[in-house]
């Protein structure tokens, strides 16, 4: 064919098709994209919902002896006015109570938490000179939303027949908690409903009155020996440091009862004279919980047992699935010890398992959708054309996943929803290209063109309208990126990932559709050409 009849490429769609049609690296590029997408799918952190950046904090200012009205006028109101000077604060809530004022601040959704905490601290410290006399050092407590929401909760309980009391159960669970704190990406562990060991002192008010004593005297006497600290420090003539202290002042019930609380008629009054001392658990702790045994635990089904609930939170941006699996493995390591001590446990919340199930379920729906599209194309264009278009879908998703991984996103329900939303749009470009190739292959002048020219021409022809149509769809998604508040942050993956997927669909369609068409498709044999060949043979 002469050069003057060669098709002149006018759009970058045709340029891409021409550049990659015979390029030996095109197949390598396709394999690379699929591998990168597979790795991103397995490496990217998995969460059930996207993690939203929420920043804020509380400023707690104590002023002993002040009334709520005084606290409001001289602490809360001036502090609220000063905090309003900080950029990015959306809401300020002040509370005035006896002896203390609390001002809570909430920054706009999406503000950097570390920067917000620093600005809050700086503003309070800069205005310390304005604090009234008698005010104690302000306490600044930033919200730590990233690690305050647990991904796992585990309920520990004593099985039937176990001799463990609540205090002994707490000691073992606390040892497990210490082990879990060392797991990678575990940020915080807490215990709820724990009953700690302590000496309980029940004061007889009648005896207290008979000795002319007050509860304040009892409290001071107990506090004087409740903490084991050095009493006196000094240096000898040889410059050696000497520390005088009481070793193990309190070891048993008898030691507590022997505490002297006062002198009466020249004789000491011991704590045992006015109170009953017992060894037990913290009876003042009313934060206890009961667990209902589940059906799978048939031997204890329907029973209620006292429990200690351990909560585990992960670091922000880490994979909830991996962290949950690591925690489960640690718990399995304690199986023999739990059996020996008669301890059972139930995982009452597993955010990692739920996140993994949500991702896997949406991925399975994604595969089903791809199969349905492939079957529809078999009947519309043919099985070879269907294979070509079907390949482009995982390739586009692989590119989108890889870019999402590079940008620090996680795989969650909203991310995958963005993929499902764009799935019907992703195949548009590939279908348009393959349909135009199919039309050229069945045109009356197909025998006058080389296969390469036909593929390049078919791709180039639809480049401009396809580009404009894709751009129009992208522009409809862009406004979602400017939605503010909680909903805007929650839906951010959609305007981020859908445009990326649509742009990737153009490149994949223009590069791989002609390439695969060259490998799989052939020009059909027309009847008049077959008759011509028969005449030539005769």
C-alpha positions as CSV (number, residue, x, y, z in Angstrom):
1,X,0.0,0.0,0.0
2,X,1.4,3.4,-0.9
3,X,2.3,6.0,1.8
4,X,0.0,8.6,0.3
5,X,-3.0,6.3,1.1
6,X,-1.9,5.6,4.6
7,X,-4.4,6.9,7.2
8,X,-3.3,10.1,9.0
9,X,-3.8,9.9,12.8
10,X,-5.6,13.0,14.1
11,X,-6.4,12.2,17.8
12,X,-4.2,10.9,20.6
13,X,-6.4,7.8,20.8
14,X,-5.0,6.8,17.4
15,X,-1.5,7.8,18.4
16,X,-1.7,5.5,21.4
17,X,-3.1,2.7,19.3
18,X,-0.4,3.2,16.7
19,X,2.4,3.4,19.3
20,X,1.5,0.2,21.2
21,X,0.0,-1.9,18.4
22,X,3.2,-3.7,17.4
23,X,5.2,-2.8,20.5
24,X,6.6,-5.9,22.3
25,X,6.3,-4.2,25.7
26,X,2.5,-3.9,25.4
27,X,2.0,-7.4,26.7
28,X,4.5,-6.7,29.5
29,X,2.6,-3.5,30.4
30,X,-0.7,-5.4,30.6
31,X,0.8,-8.1,32.9
32,X,2.5,-5.4,35.0
33,X,-0.8,-3.5,35.5
34,X,-2.7,-6.7,36.6
35,X,0.1,-7.7,39.0
36,X,0.2,-4.2,40.5
37,X,-3.6,-4.2,41.0
38,X,-3.5,-7.6,42.6
39,X,-0.7,-6.5,45.0
40,X,-2.6,-3.3,45.8
41,X,-5.8,-5.3,46.6
42,X,-3.9,-7.5,49.1
43,X,-1.6,-4.8,50.6
44,X,-4.1,-1.9,51.0
45,X,-5.5,-1.5,54.5
46,X,-9.0,-2.8,54.7
47,X,-11.7,-1.1,56.7
48,X,-15.5,-1.3,56.8
49,X,-15.9,2.4,56.6
50,X,-13.5,5.2,55.6
51,X,-11.7,6.8,58.6
52,X,-12.7,10.4,58.9
53,X,-10.4,13.0,60.4
54,X,-12.1,14.5,63.4
55,X,-10.2,17.0,65.6
56,X,-11.0,18.8,68.7
57,X,-10.3,18.8,72.4
58,X,-11.3,20.0,75.9
59,X,-9.7,22.7,78.1
60,X,-10.3,21.9,81.8
61,X,-9.6,24.7,84.2
62,X,-10.0,24.1,88.0
63,X,-10.6,26.9,90.5
64,X,-11.2,25.4,94.0
65,X,-14.0,27.1,96.0
66,X,-15.5,28.9,93.0
67,X,-19.3,28.8,92.3
68,X,-20.6,27.9,88.8
69,X,-21.6,31.6,88.2
70,X,-18.0,32.7,89.1
71,X,-16.5,30.0,86.8
72,X,-18.7,31.1,83.9
73,X,-17.8,34.8,84.2
74,X,-14.1,34.7,84.9
75,X,-13.0,31.4,83.2
76,X,-15.5,29.9,80.6
77,X,-16.6,33.1,78.8
78,X,-13.1,34.7,78.5
79,X,-11.7,31.3,77.4
80,X,-14.4,30.9,74.8
81,X,-13.7,34.3,73.3
82,X,-9.9,33.6,73.1
83,X,-10.5,30.1,71.5
84,X,-12.7,31.7,68.8
85,X,-9.5,33.4,67.6
86,X,-8.2,30.1,66.4
87,X,-8.7,29.4,62.7
88,X,-10.6,26.2,61.9
89,X,-12.7,25.9,65.0
90,X,-16.4,25.2,64.1
91,X,-18.0,24.9,67.5
92,X,-17.1,25.9,71.1
93,X,-19.1,24.5,74.0
94,X,-18.5,25.8,77.6
95,X,-19.7,24.2,80.9
96,X,-19.4,25.8,84.3
97,X,-19.6,23.7,87.5
98,X,-18.5,23.9,91.1
99,X,-14.8,24.4,91.2
100,X,-14.2,23.7,87.5
101,X,-14.9,25.0,84.1
102,X,-14.7,22.9,80.8
103,X,-14.6,24.3,77.3
104,X,-14.9,21.8,74.5
105,X,-13.8,22.8,70.9
106,X,-14.6,21.1,67.7
107,X,-12.7,21.8,64.5
108,X,-14.1,21.5,61.0
109,X,-14.2,18.0,59.6
110,X,-11.0,17.3,57.7
111,X,-8.7,19.6,59.7
112,X,-5.4,18.1,60.6
113,X,-5.6,16.7,64.1
114,X,-2.0,17.3,65.1
115,X,-2.0,20.8,63.9
116,X,-5.4,21.5,65.6
117,X,-4.1,20.1,68.9
118,X,-1.0,22.3,68.7
119,X,-3.1,25.4,67.9
120,X,-5.3,24.7,70.8
121,X,-2.4,24.3,73.2
122,X,-0.6,27.4,72.0
123,X,-3.7,29.6,72.4
124,X,-4.3,28.5,76.0
125,X,-0.6,28.9,76.9
126,X,-0.4,32.3,75.3
127,X,-3.1,33.7,77.5
128,X,-2.1,32.2,80.8
129,X,-1.3,35.7,82.1
130,X,-5.1,36.5,81.8
131,X,-6.1,33.7,84.2
132,X,-7.5,35.0,87.5
133,X,-5.7,34.4,90.8
134,X,-6.4,31.1,92.4
135,X,-6.8,29.2,89.1
136,X,-4.9,25.9,88.8
137,X,-2.8,24.9,85.7
138,X,-5.2,24.2,82.8
139,X,-5.5,20.7,81.6
140,X,-5.8,20.3,77.8
141,X,-7.2,17.0,76.5
142,X,-7.3,16.6,72.7
143,X,-9.7,14.2,71.2
144,X,-7.9,11.0,70.0
145,X,-10.7,9.7,67.7
146,X,-8.2,7.6,65.7
147,X,-7.4,5.2,68.6
148,X,-10.5,5.6,70.8
149,X,-12.7,3.5,68.6
150,X,-11.9,-0.3,69.1
151,X,-11.7,-2.7,66.3
152,X,-12.0,-5.7,68.6
153,X,-13.7,-6.4,72.0
154,X,-13.0,-9.7,73.9
155,X,-15.1,-10.8,76.9
156,X,-13.3,-12.9,79.4
157,X,-15.2,-14.9,82.0
158,X,-14.7,-17.8,84.5
159,X,-16.2,-21.1,83.4
160,X,-18.4,-23.3,85.5
161,X,-16.4,-25.1,88.1
162,X,-13.5,-22.6,88.0
163,X,-12.1,-21.5,91.4
164,X,-11.1,-18.1,90.1
165,X,-12.5,-15.0,91.8
166,X,-12.9,-11.6,90.1
167,X,-9.5,-10.3,91.3
168,X,-7.6,-13.4,90.1
169,X,-9.4,-13.2,86.7
170,X,-8.3,-9.6,86.4
171,X,-4.6,-10.4,87.0
172,X,-4.6,-13.0,84.2
173,X,-6.5,-10.7,81.8
174,X,-4.1,-7.9,82.6
175,X,-1.2,-10.1,81.6
176,X,-2.9,-10.9,78.3
177,X,-3.5,-7.1,77.8
178,X,0.2,-6.5,78.3
179,X,1.0,-9.0,75.6
180,X,-1.5,-7.6,73.1
181,X,0.0,-4.1,73.6
182,X,3.2,-5.4,71.9
183,X,1.3,-6.4,68.7
184,X,2.3,-4.4,65.7
185,X,-0.2,-1.5,64.9
186,X,-2.1,-2.0,68.1
187,X,-2.6,1.5,69.5
188,X,-4.6,1.2,72.7
189,X,-6.1,-1.5,74.9
190,X,-8.5,-0.9,77.8
191,X,-10.3,-3.1,80.3
192,X,-13.9,-2.6,81.2
193,X,-15.7,-4.3,84.2
194,X,-12.5,-5.3,85.9
195,X,-12.6,-6.0,89.6
196,X,-9.3,-5.2,91.2
197,X,-7.9,-6.6,94.5
198,X,-8.1,-4.2,97.5
199,X,-8.6,-4.0,101.2
200,X,-12.1,-2.8,102.1
201,X,-12.6,-0.8,105.2
202,X,-16.2,-0.6,106.6
203,X,-16.4,2.1,109.3
204,X,-18.8,1.6,112.2
205,X,-20.4,5.1,112.6
206,X,-21.4,4.3,116.2
207,X,-17.9,3.5,117.3
208,X,-16.6,6.5,115.3
209,X,-18.9,8.8,117.3
210,X,-18.0,7.2,120.6
211,X,-14.3,8.0,120.0
212,X,-15.1,11.5,118.8
213,X,-13.5,10.8,115.4
214,X,-14.4,11.9,111.9
215,X,-14.2,10.2,108.6
216,X,-11.5,12.7,107.5
217,X,-9.2,11.4,110.2
218,X,-9.7,7.9,109.0
219,X,-9.0,8.9,105.4
220,X,-5.8,10.8,106.4
221,X,-4.5,7.9,108.5
222,X,-5.1,5.4,105.7
223,X,-3.6,7.7,103.0
224,X,-0.4,8.1,105.1
225,X,0.5,4.5,104.5
226,X,-1.3,3.7,101.3
227,X,1.6,4.7,99.1
228,X,5.1,3.3,99.5
229,X,7.4,6.2,98.9
230,X,10.7,7.3,100.4
231,X,10.3,9.5,103.4
232,X,13.6,11.3,103.9
233,X,16.6,11.9,101.6
234,X,20.0,13.1,102.6
235,X,23.7,12.8,102.1
236,X,26.3,11.2,104.4
237,X,29.8,12.6,105.1
238,X,31.0,10.3,102.3
239,X,28.5,11.9,99.9
240,X,26.3,8.8,99.7
241,X,22.6,9.2,99.2
242,X,20.5,7.7,102.0
243,X,16.8,7.0,101.6
244,X,14.6,6.1,104.6
245,X,11.4,4.3,103.9
246,X,9.0,1.7,105.2
247,X,9.2,-1.6,103.3
248,X,5.9,-3.3,102.7
249,X,4.0,-1.3,105.3
250,X,0.7,-2.8,104.2
251,X,0.7,-6.6,103.4
252,X,-2.4,-8.1,104.9
253,X,-5.6,-7.3,106.7
254,X,-3.9,-7.2,110.1
255,X,-1.5,-4.5,108.9
256,X,-4.4,-2.3,107.8
257,X,-6.3,-2.8,111.0
258,X,-3.1,-1.8,113.0
259,X,-3.0,1.7,111.5
260,X,-3.3,4.3,114.2
261,X,-6.0,6.8,113.5
262,X,-5.8,8.9,116.7
263,X,-4.9,9.1,120.4
264,X,-7.6,8.9,123.1
265,X,-6.9,9.3,126.8
266,X,-3.2,8.6,126.1
267,X,-3.9,5.3,124.3
268,X,-3.7,4.8,120.5
269,X,-6.9,4.1,118.6
270,X,-6.4,1.6,115.8
271,X,-8.4,1.3,112.6
272,X,-9.7,-2.1,113.7
273,X,-11.3,-0.5,116.8
274,X,-13.7,1.6,114.6
275,X,-13.9,-0.4,111.4
276,X,-14.0,-3.9,109.9
277,X,-11.2,-4.6,107.5
278,X,-11.6,-7.3,104.8
279,X,-9.6,-8.4,101.8
280,X,-11.6,-8.4,98.6
281,X,-12.3,-6.5,95.4
282,X,-13.1,-2.8,94.7
283,X,-16.7,-2.8,95.8
284,X,-16.9,0.9,94.9
285,X,-16.6,0.0,91.3
286,X,-20.1,-0.2,89.8
287,X,-19.0,-0.6,86.2
288,X,-19.5,-4.3,85.9
289,X,-21.1,-6.2,83.1
290,X,-22.8,-9.6,82.5
291,X,-22.4,-11.7,79.4
292,X,-25.1,-14.0,78.0
293,X,-23.6,-17.2,76.7
294,X,-24.2,-17.8,73.0
295,X,-25.8,-20.8,71.4
296,X,-22.5,-22.3,70.1
297,X,-21.4,-22.7,73.8
298,X,-24.0,-25.3,74.5
299,X,-22.8,-26.3,78.0
300,X,-23.3,-22.8,79.3
301,X,-26.0,-21.5,77.0
302,X,-28.5,-19.1,78.5
303,X,-26.4,-18.3,81.6
304,X,-25.1,-14.9,82.7
305,X,-21.6,-14.5,83.9
306,X,-19.5,-11.6,85.1
307,X,-17.0,-10.5,82.5
308,X,-14.0,-8.4,81.9
309,X,-14.2,-6.8,78.4
310,X,-10.9,-5.9,76.7
311,X,-11.1,-3.4,73.9
312,X,-8.3,-3.1,71.3
313,X,-7.8,-0.1,68.9
314,X,-5.5,0.1,66.0
315,X,-3.3,2.9,64.6
316,X,-4.8,5.1,62.0
317,X,-4.3,4.0,58.4
318,X,-3.4,0.4,59.3
319,X,-5.1,-2.8,58.1
320,X,-7.9,-3.8,60.5
321,X,-7.9,-7.3,59.1
322,X,-4.2,-8.0,59.8
323,X,-4.4,-6.5,63.3
324,X,-7.5,-8.5,64.2
325,X,-5.8,-11.7,62.9
326,X,-2.7,-11.0,65.0
327,X,-4.8,-10.5,68.1
328,X,-6.7,-13.7,67.5
329,X,-3.4,-15.6,67.2
330,X,-2.2,-14.2,70.5
331,X,-5.4,-15.3,72.2
332,X,-4.9,-18.8,70.8
333,X,-1.5,-19.0,72.3
334,X,-3.1,-18.6,75.8
335,X,-5.5,-21.5,75.1
336,X,-3.7,-24.0,77.4
337,X,-3.4,-21.5,80.2
338,X,-7.0,-20.5,79.9
339,X,-8.1,-24.1,80.1
340,X,-6.0,-24.8,83.1
341,X,-7.3,-21.7,85.0
342,X,-10.9,-22.2,83.8
343,X,-11.2,-19.1,81.8
344,X,-13.3,-18.7,78.7
345,X,-13.5,-15.8,76.2
346,X,-15.8,-14.6,73.4
347,X,-14.9,-12.2,70.7
348,X,-17.9,-9.9,70.8
349,X,-16.7,-7.5,68.1
350,X,-14.4,-8.1,65.3
351,X,-14.1,-5.1,63.0
352,X,-11.4,-6.7,61.0
353,X,-13.5,-9.7,60.1
354,X,-16.5,-7.5,59.2
355,X,-14.3,-5.3,57.0
356,X,-12.8,-8.3,55.3
357,X,-16.3,-9.8,54.6
358,X,-17.6,-6.5,53.3
359,X,-14.6,-6.2,50.9
360,X,-14.8,-9.8,49.7
361,X,-18.5,-9.6,49.2
362,X,-18.3,-6.5,47.1
363,X,-15.4,-8.0,45.1
364,X,-17.5,-11.1,44.4
365,X,-20.3,-8.8,43.2
366,X,-17.7,-7.0,41.0
367,X,-16.7,-10.3,39.4
368,X,-20.3,-11.3,38.8
369,X,-21.0,-8.0,37.1
370,X,-17.9,-8.5,34.9
371,X,-19.2,-11.9,33.9
372,X,-22.6,-10.5,33.1
373,X,-21.1,-7.8,30.9
374,X,-19.0,-10.5,29.1
375,X,-22.0,-12.7,28.4
376,X,-24.0,-9.7,27.0
377,X,-21.1,-8.8,24.7
378,X,-20.9,-12.4,23.4
379,X,-24.4,-12.1,22.0
380,X,-24.0,-8.5,20.8
381,X,-20.5,-8.7,19.1
382,X,-19.0,-12.1,19.4
383,X,-17.0,-14.1,21.9
384,X,-13.6,-12.7,20.8
385,X,-14.8,-9.2,21.1
386,X,-16.2,-10.1,24.5
387,X,-12.8,-11.4,25.7
388,X,-11.1,-8.2,24.6
389,X,-13.6,-5.9,26.5
390,X,-13.6,-8.2,29.6
391,X,-9.8,-7.9,29.9
392,X,-10.1,-4.1,30.0
393,X,-12.2,-4.2,33.2
394,X,-9.7,-5.8,35.6
395,X,-6.9,-3.8,34.0
396,X,-8.8,-0.5,34.7
397,X,-9.6,-1.6,38.2
398,X,-6.0,-2.6,38.7
399,X,-4.8,0.9,37.7
400,X,-7.3,2.6,39.9
401,X,-6.5,0.4,42.9
402,X,-2.8,1.0,42.5
403,X,-3.2,4.8,42.3
404,X,-5.5,4.6,45.4
405,X,-2.8,2.7,47.3
406,X,-0.2,5.3,46.3
407,X,-2.4,8.1,47.5
408,X,-2.8,6.5,50.9
409,X,-6.5,5.4,50.6
410,X,-7.9,2.3,52.2
411,X,-10.3,-0.4,50.8
412,X,-13.7,0.1,52.4
413,X,-17.3,0.0,51.4
414,X,-17.3,3.5,49.9
415,X,-14.1,2.8,47.8
416,X,-15.6,-0.3,46.4
417,X,-19.0,1.4,45.9
418,X,-17.1,3.9,43.7
419,X,-15.7,1.0,41.7
420,X,-19.2,-0.5,41.3
421,X,-20.6,2.9,40.4
422,X,-18.1,3.4,37.7
423,X,-18.1,-0.2,36.4
424,X,-20.8,0.5,33.8
425,X,-18.9,3.5,32.6
426,X,-15.5,1.7,32.5
427,X,-16.4,-0.5,29.6
428,X,-18.0,2.3,27.6
429,X,-14.7,3.3,25.9
430,X,-13.6,-0.3,25.2
431,X,-17.0,-1.2,23.8
432,X,-17.0,1.9,21.6
433,X,-13.6,1.0,20.3
434,X,-14.3,-2.7,19.7
435,X,-17.6,-1.9,18.1
436,X,-16.0,0.5,15.6
437,X,-13.3,-2.1,14.9
438,X,-16.1,-4.6,14.3
439,X,-17.8,-2.2,11.9
440,X,-14.6,-1.6,10.0
441,X,-13.9,-5.4,9.7
442,X,-17.3,-5.8,8.1
443,X,-17.1,-2.8,5.8
444,X,-17.2,-3.3,2.0
445,X,-13.6,-1.9,1.6
446,X,-12.0,-4.1,4.3
447,X,-9.8,-6.0,1.8
448,X,-8.2,-2.7,0.7
449,X,-6.8,-2.0,4.1
450,X,-4.1,-3.7,6.2
451,X,-5.1,-5.0,9.6
452,X,-2.8,-2.4,11.3
453,X,-4.3,0.5,9.4
454,X,-7.8,-0.7,10.1
455,X,-7.3,-1.0,13.9
456,X,-5.6,2.4,14.1
457,X,-8.2,4.1,12.0
458,X,-11.1,2.6,13.9
459,X,-9.6,3.7,17.2
460,X,-8.7,7.2,16.0
461,X,-12.2,7.8,14.6
462,X,-14.0,7.5,17.9
463,X,-11.2,9.3,20.0
464,X,-12.6,12.8,20.1
465,X,-16.3,12.0,20.9
466,X,-15.2,9.4,23.5
467,X,-12.9,11.8,25.2
468,X,-15.6,14.5,25.4
469,X,-18.2,12.0,26.7
470,X,-15.8,10.7,29.4
471,X,-14.8,14.3,30.4
472,X,-18.5,15.2,30.8
473,X,-19.0,12.2,33.2
474,X,-16.0,13.2,35.2
475,X,-17.2,16.7,35.6
476,X,-20.5,15.4,37.1
477,X,-18.4,13.7,39.8
478,X,-16.2,16.7,40.6
479,X,-18.7,18.7,42.7
480,X,-18.9,15.8,45.2
481,X,-15.3,16.6,46.2
482,X,-16.5,20.0,47.5
483,X,-19.3,18.7,49.8
484,X,-18.4,19.6,53.4
485,X,-19.1,18.2,56.8
486,X,-19.3,14.5,57.8
487,X,-21.1,13.4,54.7
488,X,-18.5,15.0,52.4
489,X,-15.6,13.3,54.2
490,X,-17.5,10.0,54.2
491,X,-18.1,10.1,50.4
492,X,-14.7,11.4,49.4
493,X,-13.6,8.1,47.7
494,X,-16.2,8.5,45.0
495,X,-15.0,11.8,43.5
496,X,-11.4,10.6,44.0
497,X,-11.7,7.2,42.4
498,X,-14.4,7.4,39.7
499,X,-12.5,10.1,37.6
500,X,-9.3,8.1,38.0
501,X,-11.1,4.9,36.8
502,X,-12.6,6.8,33.8
503,X,-9.3,8.3,32.7
504,X,-7.7,4.8,33.1
505,X,-10.5,3.3,31.0
506,X,-9.6,5.6,28.1
507,X,-5.9,4.7,28.1
508,X,-6.7,1.0,28.5
509,X,-9.2,1.1,25.7
510,X,-6.9,3.0,23.3
511,X,-3.8,0.8,24.1
512,X,-5.0,-2.7,24.6
513,X,-8.2,-3.0,22.6
514,X,-6.4,-2.5,19.2
515,X,-3.5,-4.7,20.5
516,X,-5.8,-7.6,21.5
517,X,-7.8,-7.0,18.3
518,X,-4.7,-7.6,16.2
519,X,-4.1,-10.9,18.1
520,X,-7.6,-12.3,18.2
521,X,-9.6,-10.8,15.3
522,X,-9.3,-11.5,11.6
523,X,-10.8,-9.9,8.5
524,X,-13.8,-12.0,7.3
525,X,-13.8,-13.7,4.0
526,X,-16.3,-12.1,1.6
527,X,-18.2,-14.2,-1.0
528,X,-17.2,-12.2,-4.1
529,X,-13.5,-12.6,-3.2
530,X,-14.0,-16.3,-2.8
531,X,-15.6,-16.5,-6.3
532,X,-12.6,-14.5,-7.7
533,X,-10.1,-16.9,-6.1
534,X,-12.0,-19.9,-7.6
535,X,-11.8,-18.3,-11.1
536,X,-8.1,-17.7,-10.8
537,X,-7.6,-21.3,-9.8
538,X,-9.5,-22.5,-12.9
